[in-house]
Amino acid sequence: MTKTSTLPRGERSSATPGRRRAHPARKASGLPVWSIPYVLLIPGLVVIAALLLYPLVQMVTISFQKVGLLQISGRRPAEWLGWENYASIFDNDIFWSSLRNTVVFAVVAVPLTLILGTAVGVLLHRLGSKMSLFVIIGIMFAWAVPPVAQGVIWRWLFDAEAGIINWALNLLPDSLSSALFGRADWTGEPWLNDTWSIYMVLTICVVWAGFPFIAVSVLAGLKGIPAELYEAARVDGSTPWRTFRKITFPLLKPVFAVLTVLSIIWDFKVFSQLYVLAGTTNRDAYNLSMYAVTEAFKAPQKMGSGAAIAVVLTVILLIVTAAYIRQMFKQEEL
Amino acid sequence: MRIAKITATAVATATLALGLAACGSSEAPPTSSPAAAGGPKFAGKTLTLWRLGDSNPDAKKYTDELVAEFQKQTGATVKVEWIPWPQVNDKFTAAAAGGAGPDVTEIGNDQVPLWQSQEALEPVTDIVSSGDQAQIPKNLMGLETIDGETYAIPWGGGSRAVLYRADWFKELGIEVPKTWDELVAAAKKIQEEKGSDVDGFAFNGGSDANHLLGALAWTAGGEYAVKEGDRWVGKLTEPGFKEGFAQYTSLVTDGLSSKSRLSQNTTEIRTRFSNGKVGMYLTAAWDLASIEEESNGELKGDKLAFFPLPAKGGGEAQSFLGGNDIAVWALAKEMDAAKEFVKLATNKEWGVRYATEGGLLPVYSDALSALASDPVQAPFAAAFAKAKAFPADPQWTEANETKAVLQNAARQVIEGDATADEALAAANKELEDILNAS
C-alpha cells in the first residue's frame, strides 16, 4: 500500500526510495536513514543490557568460579574452577530431588492454571456486564496478593491445629470422609511435612493466584472474536465444546501461546510461596530456586554452586520455551 | 550508687594504669579524672554494636549502662542493634559481603570458626593475654583460638537445661523428673490434662536442633565426628549416637511433641511456651525475660523453673557448651575504639555482669563457682561442668543449619521414609563430606 505513494522527488536516487521524507529526515538528524530504527532501539537495549544481560553474563561467569563472601567483598580474587561447581551439584542428591520437584510441579500447575483460567474467562464472557465486572474484581484480588502473603494465607489455611482445612474436613460426616479419604479424623493432620502434600498446597496456592490473569487475558481475546462466528455455529447446531474447539481455541491460539510460555516461566521459578510454606530446613521439598538460594546465600556461602544451579534452571527454561514456540510455529505452517 | 561504684573502679583502674606508666616517666600527674586517663580519645566517633537475641528489659538495661560507661571513658557513642538469633548468619553474611556491618558484635561461640574462615573477625589475642581477660580459662577458648590467634572473647557461658511449667507440675502433682522415663511420663500427663495440642516436651527440628539432639547423643556416649589426623571421621552410626537419635525422634513418634512442627526452632518453641502450648523444652535462662514479655507478664517467677535434662538411666545429661562471645568485626570502621570497647565489656566487672544479668554463666571461674547456690543458675552451672562442643570446623554450620543434615535424617525416620540405620548411614557420609570439604 505504501508503495503507491513512492515517487522519487528530483533526479537523485534516495537510499530508501520507499520513504518520501528521507531527505529532510537526514538533514534534521544528520544520521543515515537506515540507522534510525537502530538508534531508536538503543535506549531499550541499554536498559536490557544493564538490567538483564550483564547479570546473566555475571551469573554464568560466577558458575565457573569459587565465589564466597571474601570474593564478593573484593578482598580475594575469584578462583576459576572450570566445571567443578557443575560436577558437585550433579553429584548431590538434593539437586536431583529439586529438579524432580521443579519439573513435576510445573507439569501439574501450568495446565491446571490454564484450564481453570480459560474456563473462568469463557464464563466471564457469557456473564452480563455487571456480573462479569463483579467476578473480575473478585478474582483480581487473588492475583494482586503478593507472593509472600499468598504463602502465608495458605499456610494458615492448612495449619495442622488452627487451620480451617482440617476443621472443615472434620465437619464432613464420618462415613463420607471415610469413603472419600479412608479416614474420619483429621485433627492435627500435618500438611506441610511431606514433600507431596507441601507441593499439593503449593499447587493450590499458585493456581489460585495465577488463574485470574489467564482468565482476564482470555476474556480480552474473546472480546475480539466476531459474534457472527458463534451465531453461525449455533445455527449449525454445534455443541458448546465443539464451538470452543473449532472457533474459540483456534482464534485464541496466539493468546494461549503467550499465556503458556508465561505460565511455564512463572511456575518453573516459583520461590516465595514455597519458602513460606516449607521453610529452609526441609530440603526434600526444595525446588531448584530454593536450592540455588540456600547454596548461594546460606553460610558458608557458595555463590558459584548457586549460580551453577541457576544456569541449569535457565537452560531448562530456554529449552522448554524454545521447543514450545517451535512446535507452535510448525503447526501454524501446516 | 552504681555510678559512684563505677567511677570508683574507673578511678582505681586509671590510677593503677598511671602508676605503671609512672615507672617509665616521672611527669605523670598523680591525680587524674578517669575522663582524662582513658581520654576522650574517641570523642565524636560512633561505634555500631550488634547484640544478638531479642531485646529484653534485663539485657537492654545492661547494654545501656555498658554503652554509657564506654561513652564516659572514651567519648565515643555506641549505636546498639538487636539481631534475633535465627537471623544472625544472614545478617553476618550481608555485612561480610560489604553491606552495613557492626564494629563490635556478639557472636555464638560455635559460629566463630565459620566467620573466622570468612576473615570477618579481627584477632583479639592481645586483649585476652593481658589484664582481667588473662583470667578467663583457656579451655573455654577452644572454638575461638585458631592457629594460635584468638578471634573472639568468651562473654558468657550458656549450657541448656529443661525449662518447665512449675505451676502445671504442682497442679498435676508431677515430681521433677530424675530419669528420661519420668520425663516422658510427665510429658504425657501434661498432654492428658492440658490438651492434645500441648507439647509435653517440645521437639526441636529447626536451625538449632543439634542442641537437643547433641545433649541426648552425648549423654548416651555418642559423638558427631572426631578428627583423626587431619580428617573428620563421622561417628553417627555408632551405638551411642544411635541411642541418642532414637530418643530424639521418639519425642515425636511417642507423641510428646506434635508431628506438625518438625522444623520449629527454639525461638518458635518459646513463643508457643509463652502461649501455654508447651510443658517443657530445652533452653537457657535467657528465654525467661522474653517469655514474661510474650505472655504479657503472665508467665514469670515461680511459674517457671529449670531442671537438668536427665540421662536415660538417671543422672544429668551432657549439655552443649554454648556460649556467647564478643568479637571485633574485621571490617570495623573504628578498629581502635572497637578493641577498646571489647576490652571494657569483657573485663571482670562488665563480663560477669553481662552473664549474671543476662541469664548466662560467667566465664570467670570464681564467679561461676559462686553460682552453685543460685536456684535458677545451679542446674546450668552443673551442666556447664560436663558440657561438650560441636566439631570445631568452619564447615560445621553447613551441616548444622544450611544442609540441616540431622534434622532431615530425623524427618525421614519420623515420616517412615527410612529406618534410623539407613538415615544415619547416609547422614554420616554427608557429614564427613561436608566437614572434610575445602
Interface residues (C-beta under 8 A of the other chain):
Chain A: G68 L69 L70 I72 S73 G74 R75 I94 D159 A160 E161 T187 G188 E189 P190 L192 N193 D194 G279 T280 T281 N282 R283 D284 T294 F297 K298 A299 P300 Q301
Chain B: N89 D90 F92 T93 A96 A97 G98 L114 S117 Q118 E119 A120 S196 D197 G205 G206 S207 S258 K259 S260 R261 L262 S263 L331 P394 Q395 T397 E398 E401 T402 K403 A404 Q407 N408 R411 Q412 E415
